[in-house]
Amino acid sequence: MRTSGVWGKMGDCDQTSESSLLQALDTLERDILEVAPMPPRPELREHVLELSHAPRPPLDPGAFDWTEVLPGVKVHVVREDPSRGLRGYLVWARPGARMPEHRHLGEETILVLQGALRDHRGTYTSGQVCGSAAGSAHSEEALPGEDCFCYVVSYNGIEFV
């Protein structure tokens, strides 16, 4: 018997195995549809809204006051809220510049505005977001090519390890 439908062509199979398979698929579909969606973490909305303070590309580096924090890495603080341990800042990293190994004392979200950066989890390019959980540790590197500009939202800062 040949069957087609919601699940597509199933091929040739006997009626007993086809019936069992269709019953299992119906059960699976029902179970999937009955799973209640998980609500987002309460702070997710806050974190997403903080990214809205990021300057829009293309960036003019001359429009900001920069502080060099590491060789090839400059920052400009956009906003701070000490009551929440929040700092939103723009990072300008030259190709090849590295942020040494550090641990996050709170959550951090990075929005890449231009260029690219990499850490042990992957490579992030313009428009991509990467996040680090409190307690996580890593290092970052601006990739060759153009300068890398990122908007960083950090809670409670970092410590170098």
N, C-alpha and C positions, 0 to 999 in steps of 0.2 A: 504494500500500500504506500502511495506517495502522498505526503501531506505538506501543505504550505499554509501560511497565515501570519499571525503576529510575529511568530518566532522565525519566519522564513522557511525555506525548504529544509526539511529534515531528512530527505533521502528515503531509501527503501528500508523499512523495518517491519517487524511483525506487530500485530495489533496490541499484544500484551505489553511489549517493551515501549511502544509508542504511547500507550495509555498511561503507563507509569511515568514516562518522561514528561508528558503533558501535565500530569497531576503535580509532579515535583516542580515544574516551571510555574504553574499557577500558584502553588504554595509560596515559592520564592518571591514571585511578583507581589503577592498579597503582603508578605512579611516586609518587603522593602517599602511598600507604600504605607504601611502602618507605623513605621519608625518615626517618632516625633523628631522634628528638626532640633538640633542643639542650639540654644541661644548663644550669641557671641559673649565673650567675656565682658564684664561691665566696663572695663577700661578701654576696650577696643575703639569705641566711638571717640573717646578723648584722644587716643593716639592718632587716629585717622585725621581728625580735625586739626591736630597740631601740624600735620604735613601741609596743610593749606597755607601756612606762613612761609613756605619755600618761595624764594624769588623765581620768576619765570625766565626760562632760557629764551634767547641767548643772553648770557651774562656778560656784563662789562666789569672786569676786575677792578677798574679804576673807580667804580661807583661805591666801593666799600672800603672801610678801614680794616686792614688786616694785621694780625699778630702772628709771627712765625713761631710755631710751637715745636717743630722738628725740622730738620733739613728738608726743604722741598715741600713742607706742609704748612699752610697758613689757615687761620680761622677768623671768622667774623661772627660775633654773637648777634643773633637776630632778636631773640627774646629769652627772658629768664623769669621763672616763677619759683623763688626759693621755698615757698610754702608747700609746693608739690615736688621739690627736688628736680624741677624741669629746666633744661637748657636746650634751646633750639639754635643751631649755628650752621653757618655755611663753611664748608671746607674746600680749599683750593689745593690740590696736590699735583705736583709736577710728575710727568711720567717716570716710573721707577721709584718714586718716594714710598717709604714704608712706615706704617704705624706698627711699632713693636708689639709683642705679645702683651695683652692686657685682659683684665677680668672686668666684667660689667657688674656694677653694684646695684643696678636696676635695669629695666628694659631699655633697649635702644632700637630705633628705626632709622635706616638710612635710605634716602631717596636719591638715586643717581640722576643728576641734572644734565651732565655732559661728560663724555669720556667713559672710562671703565675702571672698575676696581675688582680685586679678587681676594678671597680668603679661602680657607680650607674647604668650605662648602660649595664654592663655585665662583663664577664670574658674573658681575652685574654691570649692565650697560644703561645708557640713557633711558629713563622712564621706569627702570626696575627698582624694586624695594627689597631690602634685606633686613632682617631683624635678628636681634640677639637677646636672649633671655637673661634675666638676672642670674649671676653666678657663672655664666658661660665665659670662656676665654678663647681668644683668637688673635691673629695679626692680620693686617690688610696691606695690600700693595696697589698703587695706581699703575695701570698697565701702560705699555709703550703706546705712542701715538700722540693724541692730544691731551692737554691738561684735563684733570678730572675735577669736576665740581659736584659736590654732594650737599644735600641738606640733611642734617642729623638732628634727631630728637632724642635726647638722652635724659633718663631719670636716674638721679643719684650718682652720676659720674662713673668713672673707671678707676682701676688701680693697675699699675704696671706689675707684671709678674716676672 
